[in-house]
Amino acid sequence: MNITHNYNPSTNTWEVSLSGEVDVYSAPQLKEVLHSLLDQHNSSIVIDCQDLKYIDSTGLGVLIGVLKRVKDNNGNISIKNLKPYIKKIFTITGLDKIFLIEVQE
C-alpha cells in the first residue's frame, strides 16, 4: 500500500490517494497516517481510490474510526474513483450511506 497526501488550505481538506492493497497488514499504517494528518489539520478528507486494488474489513474499520473523528469536528470523508468491485463492498456493507461516495460520470 502507498499513501500520498496533500493539504488544501482553500478548502480545508486533506486530499489522500491510496494505491495497492489495504488489508490486515497495511491497515495500521493507514490508521497512523490518517490520524497524524488530522493532528495537523482536523478537517474533511477526500480519498482518491483510483489505484486502490483491494480493501478488507480491517481497512474499512480504519476508515470508519477516522470518519467518527472527522465528524466530531463537523467534517466528512469523501471517497472517489472507486473501482466497481470495491464500490460493491461499500454498497453491501451499507458504508455507501455513511461515506460520501463520489460517482464517476
N, C-alpha and C positions, 0 to 999 in steps of 0.2 A: 504494500500500500504506500502511496505517496500523497502527501498533503501539501498544497500550496495555499497561501492566504495573503490577503491584502485588505487593509482597512480603507474604506472610502468615507472620508470625513463629511463630504457634502450630503451623503445620505445616511450617515451614522450607521453604516452597515459593514460587517465583515463579509468579504467575498472569499469563499473557500472552495477549492477544487479538490475532488477526491479521484484517485486513479488506482487501478488494481483491485484488490480484494479487501473488504473489511470483514474480518472473521474473529473468532475467539482469540486468536494470537495477536492481531493488529488493533482490535478494539480499544485496549487500554491506551495505546499510543494516541488514537483518535480522541479519546476522552481527555487525555492530558493536554493535547494541543488546543482543543476547543475551550477547555476551562482556562487555560493560560491566556487565550485571546480575550475571553470575557473578563479576566482580571485586568487587562489593559483598557478595554473599552467594553462596557456591558451594554451591548447593542444587539440589533437584529443580525441574523446570519443568512446569507444566500449560499446554498451549497450546490455547486455545479457537479453533476454526476456523469458528464459526457464520457469520461474514461473509466468510470466505475464498472467493473466486470461482475462483482458479486458482493452481497452483504448478507450476513446471517443474523440470527436473533440477538446475538451479543451486540453487534453493530447497531441494530435498531434500538436496543436498550440504551446504548450510549446516547443516541440522538434524542430519545425520549427524556432522559435525565437532563441533557443540556437544554432541551426545549422548556422544561419546567423552570430552570434558572433564567432563561431568556424572557419567558412570560412573566416571571415575578418582577421584571423590570419593564413591563409593557412592550416587549419586543416580540418577534416571531421568527420562525425559521422557514425559509422558502427553499424548496428543492426543485432544481431544473435539470433538464436534459437526461431524464431517467430513460434507460432502455426499457422496452416493453415488458420484458420478463422480470425486471426489477420493480417496475411500476406495479406489476401484478402482485408482488409481495406486499407492497404498501396497501393495495386495494383489499386483498384477502384479510390482512390483519386489521383493517379499519384505520390504518395510520394516514390514509389519504384524506381523512376527515380532520385529522389533528394537525398535520403539517400543511403548509401552503404548497401544493404541487403545481408548478408552472407547466402548462401544457404546450407542447410544440405544435406549431401550425404546419 
